Amino acid sequence: MTLTPLVYWAQRHEEIYLRVELTDAQNIDVHVHEKVLQFRARGHGAKGLNEYEFNLEFISPVKPEVTHRSTQRQVNITVRKEQRGWWERLVVQERKPVFLAPDFDSWLDESDAEMEIREKEEKRNRLNASRHKEEGFVSLKTGFLFIYNLVQFLGFSWIFVNMTVRLFIFGQDSLYDTFHTISDVMFFCQILAAVEVLNAAFGVVRTGVIPTLIQVVGRNFILFIIFGSLEEMHNRPVVFFVFYLWSSIEIFRYPFYMLGCFNTEWKTLTWLRYTIWIPLYPLGVIAEAVAVIQSIPIFHETKLFSIPLPKAIGTSIGFSYFLHIYLVLMFLGLFINFRHLYKQRKRRFRTKKRKAN
Ligand SMILES: CCCCCCCCCCCCC/C=C/C(=O)SCCNC(=O)CCNC(=O)[C@H](O)C(C)(C)COP(=O)(O)OP(=O)(O)OC[C@H]1O[C@@H](n2cnc3c(N)ncnc32)[C@H](O)[C@@H]1OP(=O)(O)O
């Protein structure tokens, strides 16, 4: 005698769901042939562990592919309707088979099903809209960073190449007029570098605000206050060394970021970006310290930027005092940034190694 399991059903506009009450079902054979679904499996049903089977002739055509998933308690079958629409009943005969009943757990009437479709569609639209917005923001950010890095790269390359060529042509003489030939482009690049502090502060790039602030403020202090405001400093060779050291790192750093904007890298460039600062950073800070030390007597004599005190006291606080403090700050800044760059280097090469394993 054929044993039939209990079967519960529900529908949507495009699908039929069948829930077959068989626990631990095995050897499940379910297929559809010309509107007729045939099911056969072994499992625990109303008559204990047995072979169970049933046939259902649907009221309308369905697609031949059937999907089923068995859980410990039941077998769930999904059949796709050939044509989208609402069926007045499941099977062709008006009197439904005794083993078949509505599945009230997933039962919806036609209007509820339509509402469900609309809700799903709205959810999908919302998701698409937010994905588009996010993609738009990412490409805007990438474009902005790429152009920023390109401009900086061009600026610092011009500085580096210009200084190198002049060194070859004019020899030592070129050390004395670096400020006159290079300072305009250096002013431009260093003012623009303030963008990096904003990028770090607003999370546009994954980096700390403090190291970036130290870097940008430190360099601009040397450029605008020590070199820019003292004509006596313009012809000093120290300008050459400071500018050359700054630009030597940046001609590797900015192209590294440019490639990073497109998630690509050139291994040699990555290695240079995360290695060349090891000798260059201390040398750069030493060159800057020399510039500050050379400027101290000039500030002292000219009293530029000194703060006048009330007449009763009769003197003023010279800017040169502040420069002594600044010299200490410089080495503190060097320590903070050296540690930061060391961490970035370790992070970069550690993740690279992990990726390679
Ligand atoms: C509070 C102010 C007090 C002021 C006190 C003053 C004292 C100052 C004294 C200090 C004096 C210093 C003066 C400077 C001297 C010199 O420059 S000497 C020459 C040598 N210099 C250098 O080697 C330093 C070069 N500069 C830098 O490396 C940076 O400016 C940095 C902030 C110090 C470190 O860079 P950071 O961004 O933190 O590290 P990265 O690993 O490169 O980047 C982290 C991630 O962010 C991405 N990213 C960063 N910037 C960009 C960008 N512009 N575009 C695209 N992407 C960017 C980068 O790709 C990394 O992302 P991941 O790859 O996903 O990790």
Ligand as a Chemical Component Dictionary entry (heavy atoms), coordinates in Angstrom:
data_LIG
# 
_chem_comp.id                   LIG 
_chem_comp.type                 NON-POLYMER 
_chem_comp.pdbx_formal_charge   0 
_chem_comp.three_letter_code    LIG 
# 
loop_
_chem_comp_atom.comp_id 
_chem_comp_atom.atom_id 
_chem_comp_atom.alt_atom_id 
_chem_comp_atom.type_symbol 
_chem_comp_atom.charge 
_chem_comp_atom.model_Cartn_x 
_chem_comp_atom.model_Cartn_y 
_chem_comp_atom.model_Cartn_z 
_chem_comp_atom.pdbx_ordinal 
LIG C1  C1  C 0 50.719 69.672 16.635 1  
LIG C2  C2  C 0 51.633 70.485 15.800 2  
LIG C3  C3  C 0 52.913 70.742 16.498 3  
LIG C4  C4  C 0 53.962 71.193 15.547 4  
LIG C5  C5  C 0 55.263 70.931 16.146 5  
LIG C6  C6  C 0 56.270 71.133 15.197 6  
LIG C7  C7  C 0 57.373 70.193 15.326 7  
LIG C8  C8  C 0 57.631 69.629 14.004 8  
LIG C9  C9  C 0 58.867 68.952 13.918 9  
LIG C10 C10 C 0 58.847 67.849 12.893 10 
LIG C11 C11 C 0 59.497 68.263 11.695 11 
LIG C12 C12 C 0 59.184 67.361 10.539 12 
LIG C13 C13 C 0 59.446 68.083 9.292  13 
LIG C14 C14 C 0 59.570 67.179 8.120  14 
LIG C15 C15 C 0 60.723 66.878 7.629  15 
LIG C16 C16 C 0 60.771 66.038 6.451  16 
LIG O1  O1  O 0 59.854 65.838 5.711  17 
LIG S1  S1  S 0 62.212 65.349 6.142  18 
LIG C17 C17 C 0 62.089 64.417 4.674  19 
LIG C18 C18 C 0 61.560 63.036 4.892  20 
LIG N1  N1  N 0 60.156 63.072 5.238  21 
LIG C19 C19 C 0 59.398 62.006 5.315  22 
LIG O2  O2  O 0 59.844 60.885 5.077  23 
LIG C20 C20 C 0 57.968 62.172 5.704  24 
LIG C21 C21 C 0 57.022 62.026 4.575  25 
LIG N2  N2  N 0 55.679 62.204 5.068  26 
LIG C22 C22 C 0 54.874 61.211 5.411  27 
LIG O3  O3  O 0 55.204 60.044 5.285  28 
LIG C23 C23 C 0 53.466 61.557 5.929  29 
LIG O4  O4  O 0 53.280 62.908 5.819  30 
LIG C24 C24 C 0 53.184 61.063 7.361  31 
LIG C25 C25 C 0 51.947 61.727 7.906  32 
LIG C26 C26 C 0 54.367 61.391 8.273  33 
LIG C27 C27 C 0 52.927 59.560 7.323  34 
LIG O5  O5  O 0 52.041 59.189 6.319  35 
LIG P1  P1  P 0 50.720 58.313 6.552  36 
LIG O6  O6  O 0 49.666 58.849 5.653  37 
LIG O7  O7  O 0 50.324 58.183 7.964  38 
LIG O8  O8  O 0 51.188 56.878 6.159  39 
LIG P2  P2  P 0 50.891 56.010 4.896  40 
LIG O9  O9  O 0 51.196 54.593 5.262  41 
LIG O10 O10 O 0 51.602 56.557 3.739  42 
LIG O11 O11 O 0 49.321 56.142 4.633  43 
LIG C28 C28 C 0 48.341 55.510 5.435  44 
LIG C29 C29 C 0 47.145 55.094 4.574  45 
LIG O12 O12 O 0 46.513 56.246 4.049  46 
LIG C30 C30 C 0 46.583 56.233 2.619  47 
LIG N3  N3  N 0 46.875 57.593 2.197  48 
LIG C31 C31 C 0 47.549 58.516 2.916  49 
LIG N4  N4  N 0 47.634 59.644 2.213  50 
LIG C32 C32 C 0 47.033 59.421 1.022  51 
LIG C33 C33 C 0 46.804 60.221 -0.135 52 
LIG N5  N5  N 0 47.252 61.481 -0.212 53 
LIG N6  N6  N 0 46.145 59.653 -1.157 54 
LIG C34 C34 C 0 45.694 58.380 -1.122 55 
LIG N7  N7  N 0 45.875 57.589 -0.041 56 
LIG C35 C35 C 0 46.537 58.097 1.000  57 
LIG C36 C36 C 0 47.698 55.275 2.277  58 
LIG O13 O13 O 0 47.557 54.714 1.018  59 
LIG C37 C37 C 0 47.575 54.273 3.370  60 
LIG O14 O14 O 0 46.447 53.434 3.085  61 
LIG P3  P3  P 0 46.577 51.851 3.105  62 
LIG O15 O15 O 0 47.500 51.516 1.960  63 
LIG O16 O16 O 0 45.193 51.376 2.895  64 
LIG O17 O17 O 0 47.158 51.484 4.437  65 
# 
loop_
_chem_comp_bond.comp_id 
_chem_comp_bond.atom_id_1 
_chem_comp_bond.atom_id_2 
_chem_comp_bond.value_order 
_chem_comp_bond.pdbx_ordinal 
LIG C1  C2  SING 1  
LIG C2  C3  SING 2  
LIG C3  C4  SING 3  
LIG C4  C5  SING 4  
LIG C5  C6  SING 5  
LIG C6  C7  SING 6  
LIG C7  C8  SING 7  
LIG C8  C9  SING 8  
LIG C9  C10 SING 9  
LIG C10 C11 SING 10 
LIG C11 C12 SING 11 
LIG C12 C13 SING 12 
LIG C13 C14 SING 13 
LIG C14 C15 DOUB 14 
LIG C15 C16 SING 15 
LIG C16 O1  DOUB 16 
LIG C16 S1  SING 17 
LIG S1  C17 SING 18 
LIG C17 C18 SING 19 
LIG C18 N1  SING 20 
LIG N1  C19 SING 21 
LIG C19 O2  DOUB 22 
LIG C19 C20 SING 23 
LIG C20 C21 SING 24 
LIG C21 N2  SING 25 
LIG N2  C22 SING 26 
LIG C22 O3  DOUB 27 
LIG C22 C23 SING 28 
LIG C23 O4  SING 29 
LIG C23 C24 SING 30 
LIG C24 C25 SING 31 
LIG C24 C26 SING 32 
LIG C24 C27 SING 33 
LIG C27 O5  SING 34 
LIG O5  P1  SING 35 
LIG P1  O6  DOUB 36 
LIG P1  O7  SING 37 
LIG P1  O8  SING 38 
LIG O8  P2  SING 39 
LIG P2  O9  DOUB 40 
LIG P2  O10 SING 41 
LIG P2  O11 SING 42 
LIG O11 C28 SING 43 
LIG C28 C29 SING 44 
LIG C29 O12 SING 45 
LIG C29 C37 SING 46 
LIG O12 C30 SING 47 
LIG C30 N3  SING 48 
LIG C30 C36 SING 49 
LIG N3  C31 SING 50 
LIG N3  C35 SING 51 
LIG C31 N4  DOUB 52 
LIG N4  C32 SING 53 
LIG C32 C33 SING 54 
LIG C32 C35 DOUB 55 
LIG C33 N5  SING 56 
LIG C33 N6  DOUB 57 
LIG N6  C34 SING 58 
LIG C34 N7  DOUB 59 
LIG N7  C35 SING 60 
LIG C36 O13 SING 61 
LIG C36 C37 SING 62 
LIG C37 O14 SING 63 
LIG O14 P3  SING 64 
LIG P3  O15 DOUB 65 
LIG P3  O16 SING 66 
LIG P3  O17 SING 67 
# 
